[in-house]
Amino acid sequence: MHITITGNLGSGKSTICAYLHAKYGIKTYSTGEVHREIARRMSKSTLEANMLMNNDHSYDHMIDDEVVRISQEKIEEDIIFDSRMAWHFVKKSFKVFLLVNINIAADRVFNDARGSEEKYSTIEEARAQLRARAAAEHDRFINIYGIDYIDLSNYDLVIDTSFSGHEVIAELIYSEAEKYYQADGYTAKVLISPRNLYPTRSVKDISPAALDHYKADSLISIARYQEFSFIINGHDRAIACALAPLPFITTEIIAAQADDVVKPGVALGQHLSSVNTSFFREYEDICGFKYAEYPEFIKSG
């Protein structure tokens, strides 16, 4: 069994891999450790090292070659590749992407002991550095490989780690990986926390008392746009799952770009232009939680 795990910075990859190693004895190969070692040797922060590596791709190719070698020579062994691009280089693997809200990620890395090469004086600095580092990595990988690693359609399992413990996430990954290797076919899944789903219409007319029958049927259609997940169809089911409460909702991503059509004759950008923050407050009132943040590009209402 080969599992490749990537995801947003601060999404818990290293902690989840450590748990899977401790419980199931799965070996882990982490390219993040290689990157941090490079930064230490250069006496740079991880962001500074990433910026330098934009102009020197030898480190990336060295890591890629090692991933390919290990995956080919140890094809019968259980291995987790904690790597941005291993999903692309490992010939057969269960491909996992971990999502996390940027504010929660910033809080995690600010409070983690990650060494002097990844140290922040405030949570605000951590958030800004995470955004800058993610942008640098994204640009570098597109430049080197011509591949968008944050395109979620590349993965077998996408999980929102924002509000669930690493044990829950790790067990879910292991269970789904077993299904992937045991079944003739595997249907890709995108699992989002109800607390990270944003309504695109008013929900004040939805009665919680009428939602019980939706809890078992939780698939909803969403748009994944600028790091946020917007409900396109299934507001009632999303609310039912939030009230259950369920840790995840199974979603179908039907749009990711502003010009993607979400309804007949309506593109995503046009659809979101009719959304305002009063919709979010209504959703919060019904579901009983507060969002970690509101998307800044949504107009106030």
C-alpha positions as CSV (number, residue, x, y, z in Angstrom):
1,M,0.0,0.0,0.0
2,H,1.4,3.4,-1.1
3,I,-0.3,6.5,0.2
4,T,0.7,9.9,-1.1
5,I,-0.4,12.9,1.1
6,T,-0.2,16.5,0.3
7,G,-2.3,19.5,1.2
8,N,-2.4,23.1,2.5
9,L,0.4,24.2,4.8
10,G,-0.6,23.6,8.4
11,S,-3.2,21.0,7.4
12,G,-1.6,18.4,9.7
13,K,0.2,16.2,7.3
14,S,3.2,15.4,9.5
15,T,1.1,14.7,12.6
16,I,-1.2,12.4,10.7
17,C,1.7,10.5,9.1
18,A,3.3,10.1,12.5
19,Y,0.0,8.7,13.9
20,L,-0.2,6.2,11.0
21,H,3.4,5.1,11.5
22,A,2.9,4.7,15.3
23,K,-0.4,2.7,15.0
24,Y,0.1,0.8,11.8
25,G,3.8,0.8,11.3
26,I,3.6,2.5,7.9
27,K,7.0,4.0,6.9
28,T,6.9,7.7,6.1
29,Y,9.0,9.5,3.5
30,S,8.7,13.2,4.1
31,T,10.0,15.7,1.5
32,G,9.0,18.5,4.0
33,E,11.9,17.4,6.2
34,V,14.2,17.6,3.2
35,H,13.0,21.1,2.5
36,R,13.5,22.2,6.1
37,E,17.0,20.6,6.1
38,I,17.9,22.6,3.0
39,A,16.7,25.8,4.7
40,R,18.7,25.0,7.8
41,R,21.9,24.4,5.8
42,M,21.3,27.7,4.0
43,S,20.5,29.5,7.3
44,K,17.2,30.6,5.7
45,S,13.5,30.4,6.6
46,T,11.4,27.9,4.7
47,L,9.9,30.8,2.7
48,E,13.3,32.2,1.8
49,A,14.5,28.8,0.8
50,N,11.5,28.3,-1.4
51,M,12.1,31.6,-3.1
52,L,15.7,30.6,-3.8
53,M,14.6,27.2,-5.1
54,N,12.5,29.0,-7.7
55,N,15.7,29.6,-9.6
56,D,17.4,26.3,-8.8
57,H,15.3,23.3,-9.6
58,S,18.0,20.7,-8.8
59,Y,16.6,20.2,-5.3
60,D,13.2,19.4,-6.6
61,H,14.5,17.0,-9.2
62,M,16.7,15.3,-6.5
63,I,13.6,14.8,-4.3
64,D,11.5,13.6,-7.3
65,D,14.1,11.0,-8.3
66,E,14.3,9.7,-4.7
67,V,10.5,9.4,-4.5
68,V,10.4,7.4,-7.8
69,R,13.3,5.1,-6.6
70,I,11.7,4.3,-3.3
71,S,8.2,3.7,-4.8
72,Q,9.6,1.3,-7.4
73,E,12.1,-0.6,-5.2
74,K,9.6,-1.0,-2.3
75,I,6.4,-1.5,-4.2
76,E,5.3,-4.3,-1.8
77,E,5.9,-2.2,1.3
78,D,3.4,0.0,3.1
79,I,4.7,3.6,2.6
80,I,3.3,7.1,3.1
81,F,4.9,9.8,0.9
82,D,4.4,13.2,2.7
83,S,5.1,15.2,-0.4
84,R,3.7,18.0,-2.6
85,M,4.3,16.1,-5.8
86,A,4.6,12.4,-4.9
87,W,1.0,11.8,-6.1
88,H,2.3,12.6,-9.6
89,F,5.5,10.5,-9.4
90,V,4.4,7.4,-7.6
91,K,3.0,5.1,-10.2
92,K,0.2,3.7,-8.1
93,S,-0.9,5.3,-4.9
94,F,-3.9,6.4,-2.9
95,K,-3.8,10.1,-3.4
96,V,-4.8,12.3,-0.5
97,F,-5.2,16.1,-0.2
98,L,-5.7,17.8,3.2
99,L,-7.5,21.1,3.3
100,V,-7.5,23.6,6.2
101,N,-8.7,27.1,6.9
102,I,-5.8,29.5,6.7
103,N,-6.6,31.0,10.2
104,I,-6.6,27.6,11.8
105,A,-3.4,26.7,9.9
106,A,-1.7,29.9,11.2
107,D,-2.7,29.1,14.7
108,R,-1.4,25.6,14.4
109,V,2.0,26.6,13.0
110,F,2.4,29.5,15.4
111,N,2.0,27.2,18.4
112,D,4.1,24.3,16.9
113,A,7.8,23.9,17.7
114,R,9.1,23.8,14.1
115,G,12.6,25.1,14.7
116,S,14.2,28.5,13.8
117,E,13.7,28.1,10.1
118,E,9.9,28.2,10.6
119,K,9.3,30.5,13.6
120,Y,6.8,33.4,13.7
121,S,6.4,36.3,16.2
122,T,2.6,36.6,15.8
123,I,-0.3,34.6,14.3
124,E,-0.8,37.4,11.8
125,E,2.8,36.9,10.6
126,A,2.3,33.2,10.4
127,R,-0.8,33.7,8.2
128,A,1.0,36.1,5.9
129,Q,4.0,33.8,5.6
130,L,1.9,30.7,5.0
131,R,0.1,32.5,2.1
132,A,3.3,33.8,0.6
133,R,5.0,30.4,0.9
134,A,2.0,28.6,-0.6
135,A,2.0,31.0,-3.5
136,A,5.7,30.5,-4.1
137,E,5.4,26.8,-4.0
138,H,2.4,26.8,-6.3
139,D,4.2,29.0,-8.9
140,R,7.4,26.9,-8.7
141,F,5.6,23.6,-9.3
142,I,3.7,25.0,-12.2
143,N,6.9,26.4,-13.6
144,I,8.8,23.1,-13.2
145,Y,6.1,20.5,-14.0
146,G,3.2,22.4,-15.7
147,I,0.9,20.9,-13.1
148,D,-1.4,22.5,-10.6
149,Y,-1.0,20.4,-7.4
150,I,-3.9,22.2,-5.7
151,D,-6.3,21.1,-8.4
152,L,-8.5,18.8,-6.2
153,S,-9.5,16.6,-9.2
154,N,-6.0,15.1,-9.0
155,Y,-6.8,13.2,-5.7
156,D,-8.8,10.2,-4.6
157,L,-9.6,11.6,-1.2
158,V,-9.8,15.3,-0.1
159,I,-10.4,15.9,3.6
160,D,-11.0,19.2,5.5
161,T,-8.9,18.9,8.6
162,S,-9.9,22.2,10.1
163,F,-12.1,21.0,12.9
164,S,-11.3,17.3,13.4
165,G,-8.5,15.7,15.4
166,H,-5.6,14.0,13.7
167,E,-6.6,10.6,14.9
168,V,-10.0,10.9,13.2
169,I,-8.4,12.0,9.9
170,A,-5.7,9.4,10.0
171,E,-8.2,6.5,10.6
172,L,-10.3,7.8,7.8
173,I,-7.4,7.9,5.4
174,Y,-6.3,4.4,6.4
175,S,-9.9,3.0,6.0
176,E,-10.3,4.6,2.6
177,A,-6.9,3.5,1.4
178,E,-7.9,-0.1,2.3
179,K,-11.0,0.3,0.2
180,Y,-9.0,1.7,-2.7
181,Y,-6.6,-1.3,-2.8
182,Q,-9.2,-3.9,-2.2
183,A,-11.9,-2.8,-4.6
184,D,-12.0,-2.9,-8.4
185,G,-13.1,0.7,-8.5
186,Y,-13.0,3.6,-6.1
187,T,-15.1,6.7,-6.2
188,A,-13.2,9.8,-5.3
189,K,-14.5,11.7,-2.2
190,V,-14.3,15.4,-1.1
191,L,-15.2,15.7,2.6
192,I,-15.7,19.2,3.9
193,S,-16.6,20.3,7.4
194,P,-20.1,21.9,7.7
195,R,-18.3,24.8,9.4
196,N,-16.4,25.5,6.2
197,L,-19.3,25.6,3.8
198,Y,-20.7,29.0,2.9
199,P,-24.3,29.5,1.7
200,T,-25.0,31.3,-1.6
201,R,-28.6,32.1,-0.8
202,S,-30.7,33.1,2.2
203,V,-31.4,30.2,4.5
204,K,-33.6,32.0,7.0
205,D,-36.7,30.2,5.6
206,I,-35.2,26.7,6.3
207,S,-36.8,25.1,9.4
208,P,-34.3,22.8,11.3
209,A,-37.3,20.7,12.5
210,A,-37.9,19.6,8.8
211,L,-34.4,18.4,8.2
212,D,-34.1,15.0,9.9
213,H,-34.5,13.0,6.7
214,Y,-31.5,14.7,5.1
215,K,-28.9,13.5,7.5
216,A,-28.2,10.2,5.7
217,D,-28.2,11.8,2.3
218,S,-25.4,14.4,2.7
219,L,-24.0,14.8,-0.9
220,I,-24.2,18.4,-1.9
221,S,-22.8,20.4,-4.8
222,I,-20.2,23.1,-4.1
223,A,-17.9,25.5,-5.8
224,R,-14.3,25.6,-4.5
225,Y,-13.2,29.2,-5.2
226,Q,-10.3,31.2,-3.7
227,E,-9.7,28.7,-0.8
228,F,-13.4,28.7,0.1
229,S,-16.2,26.1,-0.4
230,F,-19.6,27.6,-1.4
231,I,-22.8,25.6,-1.4
232,I,-24.5,25.6,-4.8
233,N,-27.1,23.0,-4.3
234,G,-28.1,21.3,-1.0
235,H,-28.3,24.1,1.6
236,D,-30.9,22.1,3.5
237,R,-28.8,19.0,3.6
238,A,-25.7,21.0,4.7
239,I,-27.7,22.5,7.6
240,A,-29.0,19.0,8.6
241,C,-25.4,17.7,8.7
242,A,-24.2,20.7,10.7
243,L,-27.0,20.2,13.3
244,A,-26.5,16.4,13.5
245,P,-23.6,17.2,14.0
246,L,-21.5,15.4,11.4
247,P,-17.7,16.1,11.1
248,F,-17.8,16.0,7.3
249,I,-20.2,16.4,4.4
250,T,-19.6,14.5,1.2
251,T,-19.5,17.1,-1.6
252,E,-19.2,17.3,-5.3
253,I,-17.2,20.1,-6.7
254,I,-19.0,21.5,-9.8
255,A,-17.0,24.7,-10.2
256,A,-13.6,26.2,-9.4
257,Q,-13.3,29.2,-11.8
258,A,-15.3,32.4,-12.1
259,D,-16.5,31.5,-15.6
260,D,-17.6,27.9,-14.7
261,V,-21.4,27.5,-15.1
262,V,-23.2,26.6,-11.9
263,K,-26.8,27.0,-13.1
264,P,-28.2,27.3,-16.5
265,G,-26.9,30.5,-18.0
266,V,-25.2,31.6,-14.7
267,A,-21.4,31.5,-14.1
268,L,-19.9,31.2,-10.7
269,G,-18.6,34.7,-10.6
270,Q,-22.1,36.1,-11.4
271,H,-23.7,33.7,-8.8
272,L,-21.3,34.9,-6.1
273,S,-21.9,38.5,-6.9
274,S,-25.5,38.1,-5.5
275,V,-24.2,36.7,-2.2
276,N,-23.7,38.9,0.9
277,T,-22.6,38.3,4.4
278,S,-26.1,38.3,5.8
279,F,-26.4,34.8,4.3
280,F,-23.5,33.7,6.4
281,R,-24.9,35.1,9.6
282,E,-28.2,33.4,9.0
283,Y,-26.4,30.1,8.4
284,E,-24.4,30.6,11.6
285,D,-27.6,31.3,13.6
286,I,-29.3,28.1,12.4
287,C,-26.2,25.9,12.8
288,G,-24.9,27.3,16.1
289,F,-21.3,28.1,15.1
290,K,-19.2,31.0,13.9
291,Y,-17.1,30.9,10.8
292,A,-13.3,31.2,11.2
293,E,-13.5,34.0,8.6
294,Y,-15.7,35.5,6.0
295,P,-14.4,35.6,2.4
296,E,-13.1,39.2,1.9
297,F,-14.4,39.3,-1.7
298,I,-18.1,38.8,-0.6
299,K,-20.0,42.0,-0.2
300,S,-21.3,43.0,3.2
301,G,-25.0,42.7,3.9
